[in-house]
């Protein structure tokens, strides 16, 4: 039973690390001007909103992983 719990923790930690890497990549790329994209002023608010949604989704994944790790440790 412990090996299954350990495998679950390892898998969730891997997903959290991938989510963190993806988040850092998105944040870094948002700072780099991309000449291939032409942002109109009308679309800027939508682009910022989408980036904020993606960041919040990553944070939810990381918080969920932390809650799961806490649950596994206490049970």
N, C-alpha and C positions, 0 to 999 in steps of 0.2 A: 504493500500500500504506500509506503514511504517513497518508493521509486517512482510511482505514478505522480505523487504530489511534487516530487523534485522535478520530474519531466515537465509538469505543468508550469512550475515556477520558471524553469529555464526557458520554456517556450514563450511565456508572457514577458520575461525580461528581454528576450530577443526582439519581440514585437515592439516593446517600449523603446529599445535602442534604435530600431529602424524608424520608429515614429519621430524620435528625437533628431536623428540624422536628417530625415526628410524635412522636419520643421526648420532646422538650422540652415539647410540648403535653400528652402523657400525664403527665409529671412535674408540670407546673403544675396540671393539672386534678385530680391526686390530692391536691393541697394544699388545693383549694377544696371546702368541704363542699357536698355535693349533696343537697338536701332531697328530691329526687324518688326517690333511692335509699334504701331502708331496709336497712341492713346489720345482720344478726343476728350475735351473737358467734360463732356456729358458722361462719358464712360468711367472717368476716374473714380467717382464715388462708388460705382458698382465694383470696380476692380479692388478697391480698398476693402469694401464690405466682404467680398469673396475671400480675400486674404485673411481677414479677421475671422471668418467662419472656419477656414482651414486651420488656423492657429488654435482656435477654441476646441475644434475636434481633436487635435493632437493632445491638448491639455486634458481633455476628458479621458482619452486613452491612457495617458500616463497616470492620472488620478485613479482610474479603474484598476490599473496594474498594481498601484500601491495598496489599494483597498484589498485586492485579491491576495497580495503577499501577506498583508496583516492578517487576513482571515485564515490563510494556510498556517501561519506561525502560531496563531492562538488556538487552532482546533487540534 
